């Protein structure tokens, strides 16, 4: 294994150490995993088109509800059903 030196803002370095600690890994291992994921995207993963990328993050989901609950509520409302 070879050594690599990176340069980053102090804030980014602190965040990297925090994320690594929270996930029980080292910054080096975390960096290696990120690079591998970016170099070899999952097979079957869908490519998002420009319109989808532009629309993502446009709305905020209600706090305290999962995506599944929001979907269930929407379908119940659409078809006039009650819980």
C-alpha positions as CSV (number, residue, x, y, z in Angstrom):
1,X,0.0,0.0,0.0
2,X,1.3,3.5,-0.8
3,X,0.8,6.7,1.0
4,X,-1.1,9.7,-0.4
5,X,-1.2,13.3,0.9
6,X,-4.3,15.4,0.3
7,X,-4.9,19.1,1.0
8,X,-8.3,20.3,2.2
9,X,-9.9,23.0,4.4
10,X,-9.7,22.5,8.1
11,X,-13.5,22.2,8.1
12,X,-13.5,19.4,5.5
13,X,-10.8,17.6,7.4
14,X,-12.8,17.8,10.7
15,X,-15.9,16.5,8.8
16,X,-14.0,13.6,7.4
17,X,-12.7,12.6,10.8
18,X,-16.2,12.9,12.3
19,X,-17.8,10.8,9.5
20,X,-15.1,8.2,9.8
21,X,-15.5,8.0,13.5
22,X,-19.3,7.8,13.3
23,X,-19.1,4.9,10.8
24,X,-16.3,3.1,12.7
25,X,-13.7,3.4,10.0
26,X,-10.6,5.4,9.2
27,X,-10.4,8.4,6.9
28,X,-8.1,6.4,4.6
29,X,-10.6,3.5,4.3
30,X,-13.5,5.9,3.8
31,X,-11.6,7.7,1.1
32,X,-10.8,4.4,-0.7
33,X,-14.4,3.3,-0.6
34,X,-15.6,6.7,-2.0
35,X,-13.1,6.5,-4.9
36,X,-14.0,2.9,-5.6
37,X,-17.7,3.8,-5.7
38,X,-17.1,6.7,-8.0
39,X,-14.9,4.7,-10.3
40,X,-17.2,1.7,-10.6
41,X,-20.9,2.8,-10.3
42,X,-23.3,0.1,-9.4
43,X,-24.5,-2.0,-12.3
44,X,-28.1,-1.3,-13.1
45,X,-28.0,2.1,-11.4
46,X,-30.1,4.5,-13.4
47,X,-28.6,7.6,-14.9
48,X,-30.5,10.7,-14.0
49,X,-31.4,13.0,-16.8
50,X,-30.9,16.7,-16.7
51,X,-34.5,17.4,-15.9
52,X,-34.6,15.0,-13.0
53,X,-31.3,16.4,-11.6
54,X,-32.7,19.9,-11.9
55,X,-35.9,19.0,-10.1
56,X,-34.3,17.1,-7.2
57,X,-34.4,18.9,-3.9
58,X,-37.1,21.4,-5.0
59,X,-39.5,20.5,-2.2
60,X,-39.0,19.7,1.5
61,X,-40.7,16.6,2.8
62,X,-42.8,16.9,5.9
63,X,-40.8,16.3,9.1
64,X,-41.5,13.1,11.0
65,X,-42.9,11.1,8.0
66,X,-41.1,8.6,5.9
67,X,-41.2,8.6,2.1
68,X,-43.5,5.5,2.3
69,X,-45.9,7.2,4.7
70,X,-46.1,10.2,2.3
71,X,-46.8,7.9,-0.6
72,X,-49.5,6.0,1.3
73,X,-51.2,9.3,2.4
74,X,-51.1,10.5,-1.2
75,X,-52.6,7.3,-2.6
76,X,-55.3,7.3,0.1
77,X,-56.2,10.9,-0.7
78,X,-56.1,10.3,-4.5
79,X,-58.6,7.3,-4.3
80,X,-60.7,8.9,-1.5
81,X,-59.9,6.2,1.0
82,X,-59.5,6.5,4.8
83,X,-57.2,4.9,7.2
